[in-house]
Amino acid sequence: MNILRITFLILTAILLNPAWATPCSSKSAVKVINILAHGIALNEELKQSANTDDNTRYKTIEKQFERYSEEIAIPCLYRAETLLKKRYDRALMRKLMEFTISNENSADETISMVIVNVFIMYPKELEGEWRNFPLIQKKILLDRIETGVLSMERPLSVAQHRNLNRHLYFLRESVTKPAR
């Protein structure tokens, strides 16, 4: 009887753990990109509806966006990070950066944590994509990366920390120095 209880408790813990049961756990990079793109589109639609007099429309889109973000898009950020750990994918990195920018006012720290982890993995590649964004979007990304660095849970080695600071310096300089 105890074996059945233990088995039941283990299975329940596995099935109810959101990290093991995300809607993105087996998605390809292309599918994750599409999910993030849809999240961006919903967020932009929400921003547009905030500037109208139609409060009902705004509330409807807000509920759709919040539900989609919480249940689908935000969990897919972890999948994006996992896919990027396995292999660099320029399109996925770009979409992750765009999602980060679009969600600039989100209080969810997951966005900052994922973008900083990707920045640590691929600083030069992120810098390469960084150059293609306008200044205002660079500032948003920099803010999210710096927020992610401050809330990092895993410690960095001295070399990793030095490398991170060197690349952060480049990002900071690119938003403070006037363009030539």
C-alpha positions in Angstrom: 0.0 0.0 0.0 2.8 2.4 0.8 4.4 1.7 -2.6 1.2 2.8 -4.3 1.0 6.0 -2.3 4.6 6.8 -3.0 4.2 6.1 -6.7 1.1 8.2 -6.8 2.8 11.1 -5.1 5.8 11.0 -7.4 3.5 10.9 -10.5 1.4 13.8 -9.2 4.5 15.9 -8.5 5.9 15.2 -12.0 2.6 15.9 -13.8 1.8 19.1 -11.8 5.3 20.5 -12.1 5.1 23.3 -14.7 8.7 22.9 -15.7 7.9 19.4 -16.9 4.6 20.1 -18.4 5.0 23.3 -20.4 3.2 23.7 -23.7 6.6 24.3 -25.3 8.5 21.3 -23.8 8.8 19.5 -27.2 8.5 22.4 -29.6 11.0 23.1 -32.4 12.8 26.5 -32.7 10.4 27.5 -35.5 7.4 26.7 -33.4 8.9 28.7 -30.4 9.6 31.6 -32.8 5.9 31.5 -33.9 4.7 31.4 -30.3 6.9 34.4 -29.4 5.8 36.2 -32.5 2.1 35.7 -31.6 2.9 37.0 -28.1 4.5 40.1 -29.6 1.5 40.7 -31.9 -1.0 40.3 -29.0 1.1 42.7 -26.9 1.3 45.3 -29.7 -2.5 45.0 -30.2 -2.9 45.6 -26.5 -0.8 48.7 -26.6 -2.8 50.0 -29.6 -6.1 49.4 -27.9 -5.0 51.3 -24.8 -5.0 54.4 -27.0 -8.6 54.1 -27.9 -11.9 54.9 -26.2 -13.1 51.3 -26.4 -12.4 50.1 -22.9 -14.3 46.8 -23.5 -11.9 45.9 -26.4 -8.9 46.8 -24.3 -10.1 44.6 -21.4 -10.7 41.7 -23.8 -7.3 41.9 -25.4 -5.7 42.4 -22.0 -7.2 39.1 -20.8 -6.1 37.3 -23.9 -2.6 38.7 -23.7 -2.2 37.9 -20.0 -3.5 34.4 -20.4 -1.3 33.7 -23.5 1.7 35.2 -21.8 1.3 33.2 -18.6 0.3 29.9 -20.1 2.2 29.8 -23.3 4.7 32.5 -24.2 6.6 32.9 -20.9 7.0 29.1 -20.5 8.3 29.0 -24.0 11.2 31.3 -23.0 12.7 28.4 -21.1 12.4 26.3 -24.2 14.0 29.0 -26.3 16.9 29.0 -23.8 17.2 25.2 -23.9 17.3 25.2 -27.7 19.9 27.9 -27.8 22.0 26.0 -25.3 22.0 23.1 -27.7 22.7 25.1 -30.8 22.9 28.8 -31.7 19.9 29.9 -33.8 20.0 33.5 -35.1 16.3 33.7 -35.8 15.4 32.4 -32.4 17.8 34.8 -30.7 16.4 37.7 -32.7 12.8 36.8 -31.8 13.7 36.4 -28.1 15.2 39.9 -28.3 12.1 41.3 -30.0 9.9 39.6 -27.4 12.0 41.1 -24.6 11.5 44.6 -26.2 7.8 44.1 -26.7 7.4 43.1 -23.1 9.3 46.0 -21.7 6.7 46.8 -19.0 6.2 43.2 -17.9 6.9 42.5 -14.2 7.8 38.9 -15.0 11.5 38.4 -14.2 11.6 35.3 -16.4 12.2 37.5 -19.5 15.2 39.2 -17.9 16.7 36.0 -16.6 16.4 34.2 -20.0 17.8 37.1 -22.0 20.8 37.4 -19.7 21.4 33.6 -19.8 21.4 33.8 -23.6 23.7 36.9 -23.4 26.1 34.9 -21.3 26.1 32.0 -23.8 26.3 34.1 -26.9 27.6 37.6 -26.1 29.1 38.3 -29.6 26.1 37.0 -31.4 23.7 39.1 -29.3 25.9 42.1 -29.9 25.7 41.4 -33.7 21.9 41.4 -33.6 21.9 44.3 -31.2 23.4 46.5 -33.9 20.2 46.1 -36.0 17.9 47.6 -33.3 17.1 51.4 -33.0 18.5 53.2 -29.9 15.2 53.1 -27.9 15.0 49.4 -28.3 18.7 48.9 -27.4 18.0 50.8 -24.2 15.1 48.5 -23.4 17.2 45.4 -24.0 20.1 46.8 -21.9 17.7 47.5 -19.1 16.3 43.9 -19.2 19.8 42.5 -19.4 21.0 44.5 -16.4 17.9 43.5 -14.5 18.6 39.9 -15.3 22.2 40.2 -14.1 21.1 41.7 -10.8 18.6 38.8 -10.2 20.9 36.0 -11.3 20.6 32.9 -9.2 23.6 31.0 -10.4 27.1 32.3 -9.5 29.5 33.1 -12.3 33.2 32.2 -12.4 35.7 35.1 -12.3 36.3 34.6 -16.1 32.6 34.6 -16.9 32.0 37.6 -14.7 34.8 39.5 -16.4 33.5 38.5 -19.9 30.0 39.6 -19.0 31.2 43.0 -17.7 33.3 43.5 -20.9 30.3 42.8 -23.1 27.9 44.8 -21.0 30.4 47.7 -21.3 30.0 47.5 -25.1 26.2 47.6 -24.8 26.2 50.5 -22.4 28.7 52.4 -24.6 26.6 51.9 -27.7 23.5 53.5 -26.1 25.4 56.5 -24.5 27.8 57.5 -27.2 26.5 59.5 -30.1 26.4 57.8 -33.5 29.1 58.8 -35.9 
